[in-house]
Amino acid sequence: MTGTLTTRNLLSSQTQRGVSNAQAMGGQPLTSVSPEAAQAQVVLAQVDALMMGAGVAAAGAAGLKNLGPLSKSVQGLSSGGRYRWAAGEVNAGRLGGYIADASQDARLAKFPRNEWPAAKDFWPTLRTRTDDVPKIAKLVGMPEEEVLLAKQHLMVRYQLIRLDDGIIRVSRFEPNVEDAILWQRVTNGEELKEIEIKYLRMLVKHEHEEAKILSIHPGLMTEFLEKGDLFERLVVDLKIKGLDTDKLLLDEGKLRPVTPYRYAHIIAHQSGARQPNINIGDIYSDMGLIDVDLRYQQYMPTAKGKTLLGLK
């Protein structure tokens, strides 16, 4: 992420997304998932692999057999239907790069859980909308399945993230009011400026690429839990791709330990799916939708902005 005043954390200089306020962090432990939830997560991982890999036509339903009654929920569905099923039934508690097994559950339970306070959660209405994905897909020129995966990654899924206090926590990404307002404006059918469309295209592409990396490399979580850091793998994989690692090595102290999400973020960014570095905050400030709130050290919605987002 950038350290400018334009995106995500207005007045902060953190090196990763979702990390602006230590006081926002809870200390609840992550409980182990139920066998049913674990099975559902396995199904979703296979759905992701099918969608991001050879596709349903090539892979067929073979990857979904022998999964018990849950397989009936997705057999015969189109690619978009499989994602919609996964989004509705599974994603609310899914961890990026996660493989569900008993030993991992025990190790994940040691990480405290963070929930952002209601005042900083700008996504609740959009999380449950179903009419947004087709509109955004058409606007940015991407398949609906990819936009839905990006949306779930951005708004819904939980990751292992190192927050302000240096502690790795199970958390959703810190909601960004500019992203939320832009997403809502598209959903409402409002006319956008070209710079907003460019920002949205970068955002969706970046979030999709992160989610894709985590989906097709579920072993990242296992490796992280065993080694406690993916930094060395990150350096090796970047070099294999022929990408520059000099700055990464200079920033080593700021980055480590590298979690699965952080690994995916850097690989995506360095591979061309860059996180937006465009200022759309001024647009929404001029429209009276957001203003600087020094309590939270970031842009927050005004009364007009809250109305747009369906917030109290």
Buried (B, 14 or more C-beta within 10 A) or exposed (E): BBEEBBBBBBBBEBEBBBBBBEEBBEEEEBEBBEEEBBBBBBBBBBBBBBBBBEEBEEBEEEBBEEBEEBBEBBEEBEBBEBBBBBBEBBBEBBBBBBBBEEEBBEEBBEBBBBBBEEBBBBBBBBBEBEEBBEBBBEBBEBBBBBBBBBBBBBBBBBBBBBBBEEBBBBBBBBBBBBBBBBBBBBBEEEEBEEEBBBBBBBBBBBBBBBBBBBBBBBEBBBBBBEEEBBBEBBBEBBEEEEBEBEEBEEEEEEBBBBBBBBBBBBBBBBEEBEBBEBBBBEBBBEBEBBBBBEEBBBBBBBEBBBEBBEBE
